[in-house]
Amino acid sequence: MPELPEVETVRRGLAPVMEGDVIDRAEVNRPDLRWPFPENMAERLTGRVILRLRRRSKYILADLDSGETLLIHLGMSGRMTISGHTVGDFHHPHPAPAKHDHVVFHMKGGARITFNDARRFGAMDLMNTVAEDDFWLIRDLGPEPLGNTFDEDYLAARLKGRNMPIKSALLDQRVVSGLGNIYVCEVLYRAGIHPARKAGGISAKRIRSLVPLIRDVLSEAITAGGSSLKDYRQADGELGYFQHRFAVYDQAGNPCPTDGCKKEITRIVQSGRSSFFCPQCQR
């Protein structure tokens, strides 16, 4: 599933062709994805100006001039691609409709934004913009890891006395939003912390050190266009490149990249998810 860097990369790719433009026609080709689309979604979107594209956690949010916000979740295999728009010297013509093109935005400026989702684990919903904090998908989310409210004091306080593994604690969207399996594995490697260590048993100093590492890993991944594993593509169809910089994620059996370490990267399963780490460098 796309994590924060992948969603942010898609948002940045869509913004130049969607912000400030009008949805000339919204085409909805099925009644649902992961759950039913909101009532009359096509009609509520058609003719609306997209004032701003934002990201909250792993959701793309499109604020409309109607006072509603369109929430978009890419799910496991969802892609939003742009056609009919020129980027630099390259023009992306409109492709023929594909089987899993479930929602299409025909923009007044000529671009076409297509949401394609083969597995249909993605979702779209509409919410009242001013009541966003009360919306069921938003209200329990923790702070953004790249935002000002996520800092060392906050994380140390939230994890103090917690009996769950540090990997699970960082994946808890109520603690910090947007982090996923890939980037938590990479952060814990850089911090030298074993993913199975109990969060409450780690010193406050080491917990606090996680905050700049989280910011660094996410920022590097965004700069690289995210990580392309299986289905993920950027809005222009290009792959992300951060997967070429993985130190531990999906590297089981490979030598640890730490200079002087002769151990191999190990894989364990935690709460149904794979965790990758170095048994010598991470304690």
C-alpha positions as CSV (number, residue, x, y, z in Angstrom):
1,M,0.0,0.0,0.0
2,P,1.4,3.5,-0.8
3,E,2.7,5.2,2.2
4,L,3.2,8.9,2.9
5,P,6.0,9.5,0.4
6,E,4.2,7.9,-2.5
7,V,0.9,9.7,-1.7
8,E,2.8,13.0,-1.4
9,T,4.5,12.4,-4.7
10,V,1.2,11.8,-6.5
11,R,-0.3,14.9,-4.9
12,R,2.6,17.0,-6.1
13,G,2.2,15.5,-9.6
14,L,-1.5,16.3,-9.8
15,A,-1.4,19.8,-8.3
16,P,-0.2,21.7,-11.4
17,V,-3.0,20.3,-13.6
18,M,-5.8,20.2,-11.0
19,E,-5.5,23.2,-8.6
20,G,-7.4,26.2,-9.8
21,D,-9.0,24.2,-12.7
22,V,-12.7,23.2,-13.1
23,I,-13.8,19.6,-13.2
24,D,-15.7,19.9,-16.5
25,R,-17.1,16.4,-16.1
26,A,-16.6,13.7,-13.5
27,E,-17.1,10.2,-14.8
28,V,-17.9,7.5,-12.3
29,N,-17.9,4.0,-13.8
30,R,-19.0,1.8,-10.9
31,P,-21.0,2.3,-7.7
32,D,-18.1,1.5,-5.3
33,L,-14.5,0.7,-4.6
34,R,-13.6,-0.4,-1.1
35,W,-16.9,1.0,0.0
36,P,-19.7,2.7,-1.9
37,F,-19.1,6.1,-3.4
38,P,-21.1,9.0,-1.8
39,E,-24.5,9.7,-3.3
40,N,-24.5,11.6,-6.6
41,M,-20.7,11.9,-6.5
42,A,-20.4,12.6,-10.2
43,E,-23.0,15.4,-10.0
44,R,-21.4,16.9,-6.9
45,L,-18.0,17.1,-8.5
46,T,-18.9,18.2,-12.1
47,G,-18.5,22.0,-12.5
48,R,-16.6,22.4,-9.3
49,V,-13.3,24.3,-9.0
50,I,-10.5,22.5,-7.2
51,L,-9.2,25.2,-4.9
52,R,-6.3,23.2,-3.4
53,L,-4.8,19.7,-3.2
54,R,-3.6,18.6,0.2
55,R,-2.4,15.5,1.9
56,R,-3.5,14.1,5.3
57,S,-1.8,10.9,6.3
58,K,-2.2,8.6,3.3
59,Y,-5.1,10.5,1.8
60,I,-5.2,13.1,-1.0
61,L,-7.7,15.8,-0.2
62,A,-9.1,18.1,-2.9
63,D,-10.9,21.2,-1.6
64,L,-13.7,22.2,-3.8
65,D,-15.5,25.6,-4.2
66,S,-18.7,23.9,-3.1
67,G,-17.5,23.7,0.5
68,E,-16.8,20.0,0.2
69,T,-13.5,18.1,0.1
70,L,-12.9,15.0,-2.0
71,L,-10.9,12.4,-0.1
72,I,-8.9,9.9,-2.2
73,H,-7.3,6.8,-0.9
74,L,-5.1,4.9,-3.4
75,G,-5.4,1.5,-1.6
76,M,-3.2,-1.4,-2.7
77,S,-3.2,-0.9,-6.5
78,G,-4.8,2.5,-7.1
79,R,-3.1,4.9,-9.6
80,M,-4.0,8.4,-10.6
81,T,-2.5,9.3,-14.0
82,I,-2.5,12.4,-16.1
83,S,-3.1,12.6,-19.8
84,G,-3.7,15.4,-22.3
85,H,-1.2,17.6,-20.5
86,T,2.3,18.8,-21.6
87,V,5.1,18.7,-19.1
88,G,8.2,20.4,-20.5
89,D,8.8,19.0,-23.9
90,F,6.6,15.9,-23.3
91,H,2.9,15.6,-24.1
92,H,0.9,12.7,-22.7
93,P,-2.0,11.9,-25.1
94,H,-5.2,10.5,-23.8
95,P,-5.0,6.7,-23.7
96,A,-7.8,4.4,-24.6
97,P,-10.1,3.7,-21.7
98,A,-8.9,0.7,-19.6
99,K,-10.9,-2.0,-17.8
100,H,-10.2,-0.7,-14.3
101,D,-10.6,3.1,-15.0
102,H,-13.2,3.6,-12.3
103,V,-13.2,7.4,-11.9
104,V,-12.2,9.9,-14.5
105,F,-11.9,13.7,-14.1
106,H,-12.2,15.6,-17.4
107,M,-10.6,19.0,-16.6
108,K,-11.7,22.1,-18.3
109,G,-8.1,22.9,-19.1
110,G,-7.8,19.7,-21.3
111,A,-6.2,17.3,-18.9
112,R,-7.7,14.0,-17.9
113,I,-7.1,12.5,-14.5
114,T,-7.8,8.8,-14.3
115,F,-8.2,6.7,-11.2
116,N,-7.4,3.1,-12.1
117,D,-7.6,0.4,-9.4
118,A,-7.4,-3.2,-10.4
119,R,-7.9,-4.6,-6.9
120,R,-10.5,-2.0,-5.9
121,F,-9.0,-1.5,-2.4
122,G,-8.9,2.3,-3.0
123,A,-11.7,4.7,-2.0
124,M,-13.2,8.1,-2.6
125,D,-15.5,10.0,-0.3
126,L,-16.8,13.6,0.1
127,M,-16.8,15.5,3.4
128,N,-17.7,19.0,4.6
129,T,-14.4,20.9,4.4
130,V,-14.9,22.9,7.6
131,A,-15.9,19.8,9.6
132,E,-12.9,17.7,8.3
133,D,-11.6,17.0,11.8
134,D,-14.8,15.2,12.7
135,F,-14.8,13.0,9.6
136,W,-14.6,9.3,10.4
137,L,-11.4,8.7,8.5
138,I,-9.6,11.8,9.8
139,R,-10.7,12.3,13.4
140,D,-8.4,9.7,15.1
141,L,-5.3,10.4,13.1
142,G,-2.1,11.5,14.9
143,P,0.1,14.4,13.8
144,E,1.8,14.6,10.5
145,P,5.4,13.4,10.8
146,L,6.7,16.3,8.8
147,G,4.6,18.8,10.6
148,N,5.4,21.1,13.5
149,T,3.2,19.3,16.1
150,F,5.3,16.1,15.7
151,D,8.4,16.6,17.8
152,E,10.6,14.9,20.3
153,D,8.6,15.7,23.4
154,Y,5.4,14.6,21.8
155,L,6.8,11.2,20.7
156,A,8.5,10.5,24.0
157,A,5.3,11.2,25.9
158,R,3.1,9.1,23.6
159,L,5.4,6.1,23.8
160,K,6.2,6.3,27.5
161,G,5.2,3.1,29.2
162,R,3.8,1.5,26.0
163,N,4.1,-2.3,26.1
164,M,3.8,-2.8,22.4
165,P,6.8,-3.4,20.1
166,I,8.3,-0.1,18.8
167,K,7.5,-1.2,15.2
168,S,3.8,-1.5,16.0
169,A,3.8,1.7,18.0
170,L,5.2,3.7,15.0
171,L,2.7,2.1,12.7
172,D,-0.2,3.2,14.9
173,Q,-1.8,6.0,12.9
174,R,-3.2,7.5,16.2
175,V,0.4,8.0,17.3
176,V,1.8,9.4,14.0
177,S,0.0,9.4,10.7
178,G,1.3,8.3,7.3
179,L,4.1,6.0,8.4
180,G,4.0,2.5,6.9
181,N,5.9,-0.7,7.0
182,I,8.7,0.2,4.6
183,Y,9.7,3.4,6.2
184,V,9.4,2.3,9.8
185,C,11.8,-0.6,8.9
186,E,14.3,1.9,7.5
187,V,14.0,4.3,10.4
188,L,14.6,1.7,13.0
189,Y,17.7,0.5,11.1
190,R,19.1,4.0,11.2
191,A,18.3,4.3,14.9
192,G,19.8,0.9,15.7
193,I,16.6,-0.2,17.4
194,H,15.3,-3.8,17.1
195,P,11.7,-3.8,15.8
196,A,10.5,-6.1,18.5
197,R,11.8,-4.0,21.4
198,K,9.0,-2.8,23.7
199,A,8.4,0.9,23.1
200,G,8.1,1.6,26.8
201,G,11.5,0.0,27.5
202,I,13.5,2.2,25.2
203,S,15.1,5.2,26.8
204,A,13.5,8.6,26.2
205,K,16.8,9.8,24.5
206,R,16.6,7.0,21.9
207,I,12.8,7.6,21.3
208,R,13.5,11.3,20.8
209,S,16.2,10.5,18.3
210,L,13.6,8.8,16.1
211,V,11.9,12.1,15.2
212,P,14.7,13.6,13.0
213,L,15.3,10.1,11.5
214,I,11.7,9.8,10.5
215,R,11.8,13.2,8.9
216,D,15.0,12.4,7.0
217,V,13.8,9.0,5.7
218,L,10.4,10.5,4.5
219,S,12.0,13.5,2.9
220,E,14.6,11.4,1.1
221,A,11.8,9.1,-0.2
222,I,9.7,12.0,-1.4
223,T,12.7,13.5,-3.2
224,A,13.2,10.1,-4.9
225,G,9.6,9.9,-6.0
226,G,8.6,7.2,-3.4
227,S,9.2,3.5,-3.6
228,S,7.8,1.5,-6.6
229,L,6.9,-2.0,-5.4
230,K,4.4,-3.9,-7.5
231,D,1.7,-1.4,-8.5
232,Y,2.9,2.1,-7.5
233,R,3.5,4.7,-10.2
234,Q,3.8,8.5,-10.0
235,A,1.1,10.6,-11.6
236,D,3.1,10.9,-14.8
237,G,3.5,7.1,-15.0
238,E,7.1,7.1,-13.9
239,L,8.5,4.8,-11.2
240,G,9.7,5.9,-7.8
241,Y,13.4,5.2,-7.0
242,F,13.7,5.0,-3.2
243,Q,13.6,1.2,-3.4
244,H,17.1,1.2,-4.7
245,R,18.2,2.8,-1.4
246,F,16.6,0.3,1.0
247,A,19.1,-0.6,3.7
248,V,16.9,-3.4,5.2
249,Y,13.4,-3.5,3.8
250,D,13.0,-6.6,1.6
251,Q,16.7,-7.3,1.9
252,A,16.5,-10.6,3.9
253,G,19.6,-12.7,3.4
254,N,21.7,-9.8,2.0
255,P,24.7,-8.5,4.0
256,C,24.0,-5.6,6.4
257,P,25.2,-2.4,4.8
258,T,26.8,-1.1,8.0
259,D,30.6,-0.9,7.6
260,G,32.3,-3.8,9.5
261,C,29.0,-5.7,10.2
262,K,29.1,-9.3,8.9
263,K,25.6,-10.2,9.7
264,E,22.8,-10.8,7.2
265,I,19.5,-8.9,7.2
266,T,16.8,-10.9,8.9
267,R,13.0,-11.1,8.4
268,I,10.5,-11.7,11.1
269,V,6.7,-11.4,11.0
270,Q,5.0,-8.9,13.4
271,S,1.2,-8.6,13.4
272,G,1.1,-10.2,10.0
273,R,3.7,-7.8,8.5
274,S,7.3,-8.5,7.6
275,S,9.9,-6.7,9.6
276,F,13.5,-6.5,8.2
277,F,16.5,-5.7,10.5
278,C,20.1,-6.4,11.3
279,P,20.3,-8.6,14.4
280,Q,23.7,-7.1,15.3
281,C,23.3,-3.4,14.6
282,Q,19.7,-3.2,16.0
283,R,19.3,-4.0,19.6
